[in-house]
């Protein structure tokens, strides 16, 4: 009987954990739905006036939707770590609105992402140059993720110093984001973008950086 109760409690806890993951990710997906459609459209356009025009619109979307909503997901996971599992849907939306106040940083990062995307399109048939651009893209993503983590978890640390002390784990976190997003395209598992891709990556990032913090405090 005791084992049965423990098993039931484990299932309930697992269900609550999955629900938290799902609600946070759905909120992110709804905020970024138009951005995702724009990226798909842009990827099929040749370089020309329409490409650059839509590219500018995409940069605006990244600044308004994607970057602040990433900070919001980290804020939701931070609350999850403190208060336990629960519905994080409204938490993501509230923190997204708060993160819009950081519009200057968001616009700078969005412009840099737009530049990386443009260079990848230009050099898509040049393996060497494209690899160089992708490398810088990963570095930029590391900076963006580190910044979103610090803002979302309300830590007043210097971004550069934080990255220096968490470099390897931030790289792992960035690769996790990239892999989970690429899985949607290469394996045709688009439903993962709706269900868990971003929120799961944020949870993994929290675990990596939290473990680092604990090791240092010991």
C-alpha positions as CSV (number, residue, x, y, z in Angstrom):
1,X,0.0,0.0,0.0
2,X,2.8,2.4,0.9
3,X,4.6,1.6,-2.3
4,X,1.4,2.3,-4.2
5,X,1.0,5.7,-2.5
6,X,4.7,6.5,-3.3
7,X,4.2,5.5,-6.9
8,X,1.0,7.7,-7.2
9,X,2.8,10.6,-5.6
10,X,5.7,10.2,-8.1
11,X,3.3,10.2,-11.0
12,X,1.6,13.3,-9.7
13,X,4.9,15.0,-9.2
14,X,6.1,14.0,-12.7
15,X,2.8,15.2,-14.2
16,X,3.1,18.6,-12.5
17,X,6.7,18.9,-13.7
18,X,5.6,18.2,-17.3
19,X,2.7,20.6,-17.0
20,X,5.0,23.4,-15.8
21,X,7.4,22.7,-18.7
22,X,4.5,22.7,-21.1
23,X,2.7,25.8,-19.9
24,X,5.9,27.9,-20.0
25,X,6.8,26.7,-23.5
26,X,3.3,27.3,-24.9
27,X,3.4,30.9,-23.6
28,X,6.7,31.4,-25.4
29,X,5.4,29.8,-28.6
30,X,2.3,32.0,-28.7
31,X,4.4,35.1,-28.2
32,X,6.8,34.1,-31.0
33,X,4.3,32.5,-33.4
34,X,4.5,35.4,-36.0
35,X,8.3,35.5,-35.6
36,X,8.5,31.7,-36.4
37,X,6.3,32.2,-39.5
38,X,8.5,35.1,-40.6
39,X,11.7,33.0,-40.3
40,X,10.2,30.3,-42.4
41,X,9.1,32.8,-45.1
42,X,12.5,34.5,-45.0
43,X,14.4,31.2,-45.4
44,X,12.7,30.6,-48.8
45,X,13.3,34.1,-50.2
46,X,16.3,34.9,-52.5
47,X,18.5,37.8,-51.5
48,X,16.8,41.0,-52.8
49,X,14.7,43.9,-51.7
50,X,11.8,41.7,-50.3
51,X,14.4,39.7,-48.3
52,X,16.0,42.8,-46.7
53,X,12.6,44.4,-46.0
54,X,11.2,41.3,-44.3
55,X,14.6,40.9,-42.6
56,X,14.2,44.3,-40.9
57,X,10.7,43.3,-39.8
58,X,12.2,40.1,-38.3
59,X,14.8,42.1,-36.4
60,X,11.9,44.1,-34.8
61,X,10.1,40.9,-34.0
62,X,13.3,39.5,-32.3
63,X,13.6,42.6,-30.2
64,X,9.9,42.7,-29.2
65,X,9.0,39.0,-29.0
66,X,11.9,36.6,-28.9
67,X,14.6,38.1,-26.7
68,X,12.3,39.4,-24.0
69,X,10.2,36.2,-24.0
70,X,13.4,34.2,-23.5
71,X,14.2,36.3,-20.4
72,X,10.6,35.7,-19.3
73,X,11.0,31.9,-19.6
74,X,14.1,32.1,-17.4
75,X,12.1,34.1,-14.9
76,X,9.4,31.5,-14.9
77,X,11.9,28.7,-14.4
78,X,13.4,30.8,-11.5
79,X,10.0,31.0,-9.9
80,X,9.5,27.2,-10.5
81,X,12.8,26.5,-8.7
82,X,11.6,28.5,-5.7
83,X,7.9,27.7,-5.5
84,X,7.7,24.3,-7.1
85,X,5.7,23.0,-10.1
86,X,2.6,24.9,-11.3
87,X,1.1,26.7,-14.2
88,X,3.7,29.1,-15.6
89,X,1.6,30.4,-18.5
90,X,0.7,33.8,-17.1
91,X,4.2,34.1,-15.4
92,X,5.9,34.0,-18.8
93,X,3.5,36.7,-20.2
94,X,3.9,39.0,-17.2
95,X,7.7,38.8,-17.3
96,X,7.7,39.2,-21.1
97,X,6.0,42.6,-20.6
98,X,8.5,43.5,-18.0
99,X,11.4,42.5,-20.2
100,X,10.2,44.8,-22.9
101,X,11.7,47.7,-20.8
102,X,15.2,46.4,-21.7
103,X,14.5,47.5,-25.3
104,X,18.0,48.9,-26.0
105,X,19.7,45.6,-25.2
106,X,17.0,43.7,-27.0
107,X,17.4,45.8,-30.1
108,X,21.2,45.5,-30.1
109,X,21.1,41.7,-29.8
110,X,18.3,41.4,-32.4
111,X,20.3,43.5,-34.9
112,X,23.4,41.3,-34.3
113,X,21.2,38.1,-34.8
114,X,19.8,39.6,-38.0
115,X,23.3,40.3,-39.2
116,X,24.4,36.7,-38.5
117,X,21.3,35.4,-40.3
118,X,22.1,37.6,-43.3
119,X,25.7,36.4,-43.5
120,X,24.6,32.8,-43.2
121,X,22.3,33.3,-46.2
122,X,25.0,35.0,-48.2
123,X,27.7,32.4,-47.5
124,X,25.4,29.4,-47.5
125,X,27.3,27.7,-50.3
126,X,30.8,28.5,-48.9
127,X,31.5,26.0,-46.2
128,X,34.5,27.7,-44.7
129,X,32.9,31.2,-44.4
130,X,29.6,29.8,-43.3
131,X,31.3,27.8,-40.5
132,X,33.1,31.0,-39.4
133,X,29.7,32.9,-39.3
134,X,28.1,30.0,-37.4
135,X,30.9,30.0,-34.8
136,X,30.3,33.7,-34.1
137,X,26.6,33.0,-34.1
138,X,27.1,30.5,-31.3
139,X,29.2,33.0,-29.3
140,X,26.4,35.6,-29.7
141,X,23.8,33.0,-28.5
142,X,26.0,32.4,-25.5
143,X,26.0,36.1,-24.6
144,X,22.2,36.3,-25.2
145,X,21.5,33.2,-23.0
146,X,23.8,34.4,-20.2
147,X,22.1,37.9,-20.3
148,X,18.6,36.3,-20.3
149,X,19.5,34.0,-17.4
150,X,20.9,36.9,-15.3
151,X,17.9,39.1,-16.0
152,X,15.4,36.3,-15.6
153,X,16.8,35.1,-12.3
154,X,17.3,38.7,-11.0
155,X,21.0,38.4,-10.5
156,X,23.0,41.7,-10.5
157,X,26.2,40.2,-11.8
158,X,28.5,41.6,-14.5
159,X,27.8,39.8,-17.8
160,X,31.4,39.5,-18.9
161,X,32.6,38.2,-15.5
162,X,29.7,35.8,-15.3
163,X,30.5,34.4,-18.7
164,X,34.2,34.0,-17.8
165,X,33.3,32.0,-14.7
166,X,30.6,29.9,-16.4
167,X,32.1,29.6,-19.9
168,X,32.0,25.8,-20.4
169,X,28.5,25.3,-18.9
170,X,27.2,28.2,-20.9
171,X,28.5,26.6,-24.0
172,X,26.7,23.3,-23.1
173,X,23.5,25.3,-22.5
174,X,23.8,27.1,-25.9
175,X,24.4,23.8,-27.7
176,X,21.3,22.4,-25.9
177,X,19.2,25.3,-27.2
178,X,20.6,24.8,-30.7
179,X,20.2,21.0,-30.8
180,X,16.6,21.1,-29.5
181,X,15.7,23.8,-32.0
182,X,17.4,22.0,-34.9
183,X,15.6,18.7,-34.0
184,X,12.3,20.4,-35.0
185,X,13.6,21.0,-38.5
186,X,15.7,17.9,-39.3
187,X,13.5,15.3,-37.7
188,X,10.2,17.1,-38.6
189,X,9.3,17.2,-34.9
190,X,7.7,20.6,-35.0
191,X,5.5,19.8,-32.1
192,X,8.5,19.9,-29.8
193,X,8.8,23.7,-30.5
194,X,5.3,24.0,-29.1
195,X,5.7,21.5,-26.2
196,X,9.1,21.8,-24.6
197,X,12.1,23.0,-26.8
198,X,12.7,26.4,-25.1
199,X,11.4,25.7,-21.6
200,X,13.4,22.4,-21.4
201,X,16.6,24.2,-22.6
202,X,16.0,26.9,-19.9
203,X,15.5,24.2,-17.2
204,X,18.8,22.5,-18.3
205,X,20.6,25.9,-18.2
206,X,19.3,26.5,-14.7
207,X,20.5,23.1,-13.5
208,X,24.0,23.6,-15.1
209,X,24.5,27.0,-13.6
210,X,23.0,26.1,-10.3
211,X,25.4,23.2,-10.0
212,X,28.3,25.5,-10.8
213,X,27.2,27.9,-8.1
214,X,27.0,25.1,-5.5
215,X,30.4,23.7,-6.4
216,X,31.9,27.2,-6.0
217,X,30.3,27.8,-2.7
218,X,31.6,24.5,-1.3
